[in-house]
Structure formats: C-alpha cells, structure tokens
Amino acid sequence: MGRYSTEADNNSKAAKARVSHLRVHYKHCREICAAIKGRNIVKAQSYLKDVLVQKAGIPMTKYTGGVGRHAVAKQYKVGGDKVGFPTKATKCFLDLLRNVEANAETKGLDLENVTITHAQANQAPKMRRRTYRAHGRINPYLSCPAHIEIMAEEKNQEIAKETEEVSKKVSKKVAAQLRAKTVKAGGGVN
C-alpha cells in the first residue's frame, strides 16, 4: 500500500486507488483529474465513457497549447472552447474508477453517495528514447508518464440542526436596570 498525498476524514468511509509510472501523458491526466473531482463515481464513469465516444469532452484549462476548439466546449467554462478527447488516459481513468468502485463495495459503502473528493496527477520520471535527425544528429525523444491517485468518500447524511433560543447579551448597566424593575415597591424587604 502506497502513501497518498492526503488522508480521508474518515478512513472507514473512504475508498482509494492509485497507479504509478503510468505511460500516459501527464498533461491529459491533470485535466481529467480536474474534470472528475467532486463528481459521483457512477456519474464520473458515465462522463468518461461519453468522452470516449466524443459526446462530452475534457476541458483543457492549463495546458492549452495546440489544443483544438470544439462545439462541445460550450457546456463547460473553458476559455476559447478548448476541449480534448484524450482516449488513452480516459481508459486508464475508467480502470482506476472501477478499482475505486470495487474498493467501496468491499468496505460496504453506498455507491450512490460516494463522491470523488481527491484526484491528483503527478509527473513521473521521463522515459528516454532517441530520434535520428538530419546530418547525423540525434535528439532526445522523451515520454511524460504520470502517477495518479483517486480517493472517494461517502457523504454523511446531514441532519438539520434544531434552532435554539439565544439569549441576548446584556451589559452590566442594563442588567442592573432590569433587576431594579423586578424589585417590589417599598424597598423589596419583607
């Protein structure tokens, strides 16, 4: 079991999954994490399945260089209608979400109330290859893999707090005046 970058509020109500050195683009993973965080597990899975068939898209917010524009982006708050359909990374996230779902079922959590509270992608060490250029030169040809971790927690049922009567704070002067009013006429001594 690996270390996670954050801990759940209640470990008995949380399900986790992680993968290291995954050979998918880190930049795509970062955008998918931002897109699914805060969603229900079942809804996140259906959303990513829609991304695979290009009914929905992943909003590209940080790494936008060379990203095309698409009409699907009008559904999201994205600058310049920049949206992507990262197929390989999406399939990896679907596998991770299936793992989180299985972990949640094993712990006996209600899947309807399980929400993704933490999704994070970190850069893994680059893998090196080489490409051959003109005039006998050689340039690096690097891949940019990622470490991904997902944590989902079951929401607690919120109970409405009963309203309590709050007594007003009274200054010493006003308290003395109130005491004086309650004293009987004639000095109050029996």
Secondary structure in CASP SS format (residue, H / E / C, confidence):
PFRMAT SS
TARGET T0000
AUTHOR 0000-0000-0000
METHOD secondary structure of the structure
MODEL  1
M C 1.00
G C 1.00
R C 1.00
Y C 1.00
S C 1.00
T C 1.00
E C 1.00
A C 1.00
D C 1.00
N C 1.00
N H 1.00
S H 1.00
K H 1.00
A E 1.00
A E 1.00
K E 1.00
A E 1.00
R E 1.00
V E 1.00
S E 1.00
H E 1.00
L E 1.00
R C 1.00
V C 1.00
H C 1.00
Y H 1.00
K H 1.00
H H 1.00
C H 1.00
R H 1.00
E H 1.00
I H 1.00
C H 1.00
A H 1.00
A H 1.00
I H 1.00
K C 1.00
G C 1.00
R C 1.00
N E 1.00
I H 1.00
V H 1.00
K H 1.00
A H 1.00
Q H 1.00
S H 1.00
Y H 1.00
L H 1.00
K H 1.00
D H 1.00
V H 1.00
L H 1.00
V C 1.00
Q C 1.00
K C 1.00
A C 1.00
G C 1.00
I E 1.00
P E 1.00
M C 1.00
T C 1.00
K C 1.00
Y C 1.00
T C 1.00
G C 1.00
G C 1.00
V C 1.00
G C 1.00
R E 1.00
H C 1.00
A H 1.00
V H 1.00
A H 1.00
K H 1.00
Q H 1.00
Y C 1.00
K C 1.00
V C 1.00
G H 1.00
G H 1.00
D H 1.00
K E 1.00
V E 1.00
G E 1.00
F C 1.00
P C 1.00
T H 1.00
K H 1.00
A H 1.00
T H 1.00
K H 1.00
C H 1.00
F H 1.00
L H 1.00
D H 1.00
L H 1.00
L H 1.00
R H 1.00
N H 1.00
V H 1.00
E H 1.00
A H 1.00
N H 1.00
A H 1.00
E H 1.00
T H 1.00
K C 1.00
G C 1.00
L C 1.00
D C 1.00
L H 1.00
E H 1.00
N H 1.00
V E 1.00
T E 1.00
I E 1.00
T E 1.00
H E 1.00
A E 1.00
Q E 1.00
A E 1.00
N E 1.00
Q E 1.00
A C 1.00
P C 1.00
K C 1.00
M E 1.00
R E 1.00
R E 1.00
R E 1.00
T E 1.00
Y E 1.00
R C 1.00
A H 1.00
H H 1.00
G H 1.00
R C 1.00
I E 1.00
N E 1.00
P E 1.00
Y E 1.00
L E 1.00
S E 1.00
C C 1.00
P C 1.00
A E 1.00
H E 1.00
I E 1.00
E E 1.00
I E 1.00
M E 1.00
A E 1.00
E E 1.00
E E 1.00
K C 1.00
N C 1.00
Q C 1.00
E C 1.00
I C 1.00
A C 1.00
K C 1.00
E C 1.00
T C 1.00
E C 1.00
E C 1.00
V C 1.00
S C 1.00
K C 1.00
K C 1.00
V C 1.00
S C 1.00
K H 1.00
K H 1.00
V H 1.00
A H 1.00
A H 1.00
Q H 1.00
L H 1.00
R H 1.00
A H 1.00
K H 1.00
T H 1.00
V C 1.00
K C 1.00
A C 1.00
G C 1.00
G C 1.00
G C 1.00
V C 1.00
N C 1.00
END
